[in-house]
């Protein structure tokens, strides 16, 4: 599911930007905060409360929670279903936005 989120985010950036250079530069401003607030580098519990709340809007946080749950804890979907549902919601919303922007560019 995270692959679909990444693809839809890339399509959305490509439809919003006017050149490839603009997409690359914009992705730096999106990817760096996503990695820092995902819990991969620093624990989410050690972040200020504002960033803890904002990290809930980060699809990478949910992906890392799924991966850690499966690889380290050996849990299944019965425990991780909220994170999977969040990734599905991110993928659907970003894909709908990307498709609508792309269609408006074609017309």
C-alpha positions as CSV (number, residue, x, y, z in Angstrom):
1,X,0.0,0.0,0.0
2,X,2.9,2.4,0.7
3,X,4.0,2.0,-2.9
4,X,0.6,3.3,-4.1
5,X,0.9,6.2,-1.6
6,X,4.4,7.0,-3.0
7,X,3.2,6.8,-6.6
8,X,0.1,8.9,-6.0
9,X,2.2,11.5,-4.2
10,X,4.7,11.6,-7.1
11,X,1.8,11.9,-9.6
12,X,0.3,14.7,-7.6
13,X,3.7,16.6,-7.4
14,X,4.1,16.1,-11.2
15,X,0.7,17.5,-12.0
16,X,1.1,20.5,-9.7
17,X,4.6,21.4,-10.9
18,X,5.5,22.9,-14.3
19,X,8.9,21.2,-14.8
20,X,10.9,18.2,-13.7
21,X,13.3,20.4,-11.7
22,X,10.4,21.9,-9.8
23,X,9.2,18.4,-8.9
24,X,12.6,17.4,-7.6
25,X,13.0,20.5,-5.5
26,X,9.5,20.2,-4.1
27,X,10.0,16.6,-3.2
28,X,13.0,17.6,-1.0
29,X,10.6,19.8,1.0
30,X,8.1,16.9,1.4
31,X,10.4,13.9,1.8
32,X,12.7,15.3,4.5
33,X,9.9,16.2,7.0
34,X,8.2,12.9,6.2
35,X,11.3,10.9,7.2
36,X,12.0,13.0,10.3
37,X,8.4,12.7,11.7
38,X,7.9,9.1,10.8
39,X,9.6,7.6,13.8
40,X,12.3,5.9,11.8
41,X,15.1,8.2,13.0
42,X,13.8,9.4,16.4
43,X,10.9,7.8,18.5
44,X,7.6,9.6,18.0
45,X,7.2,9.7,21.8
46,X,10.3,11.9,22.0
47,X,8.8,14.5,19.7
48,X,7.0,17.6,20.8
49,X,3.2,17.1,21.1
50,X,2.5,19.2,17.9
51,X,4.8,17.0,15.8
52,X,3.3,13.9,17.3
53,X,-0.1,15.0,16.2
54,X,1.2,16.0,12.7
55,X,2.9,12.7,12.3
56,X,-0.5,11.0,12.2
57,X,-0.8,12.7,8.7
58,X,2.4,11.1,7.6
59,X,1.9,7.8,5.6
60,X,5.5,6.8,6.3
61,X,4.7,6.6,10.0
62,X,2.0,4.1,9.4
63,X,4.2,2.1,7.0
64,X,7.0,1.9,9.6
65,X,4.6,0.8,12.3
66,X,3.4,-2.0,10.0
67,X,6.9,-3.1,9.1
68,X,8.1,-3.0,12.7
69,X,5.0,-4.9,13.8
70,X,5.5,-7.6,11.2
71,X,9.3,-8.0,11.3
72,X,10.0,-7.3,15.0
73,X,6.9,-8.4,16.8
74,X,5.4,-10.9,14.5
75,X,1.9,-9.5,14.7
76,X,-0.8,-9.8,12.0
77,X,-3.4,-7.6,10.5
78,X,-5.6,-8.0,13.6
79,X,-3.3,-5.6,15.4
80,X,-2.1,-3.5,12.5
81,X,-5.4,-2.9,10.7
82,X,-5.7,0.8,11.7
83,X,-2.3,1.5,10.1
84,X,-3.3,-0.4,7.0
85,X,-6.6,1.5,6.8
86,X,-4.7,4.8,7.2
87,X,-2.4,3.8,4.2
88,X,-5.4,2.9,2.1
89,X,-7.1,6.2,2.9
90,X,-3.9,8.1,2.0
91,X,-3.6,6.2,-1.2
92,X,-7.2,6.8,-2.2
93,X,-7.2,10.5,-1.3
94,X,-3.9,11.3,-3.0
95,X,-4.8,9.3,-6.1
96,X,-8.2,11.1,-6.4
97,X,-6.4,14.4,-6.1
98,X,-3.8,13.4,-8.6
99,X,-6.3,12.1,-11.2
100,X,-8.5,15.2,-10.9
101,X,-5.4,17.5,-11.3
102,X,-4.2,15.5,-14.3
103,X,-7.6,15.6,-16.0
104,X,-7.8,19.3,-15.5
105,X,-4.4,19.6,-17.2
106,X,-5.5,17.6,-20.2
107,X,-8.5,19.8,-20.8
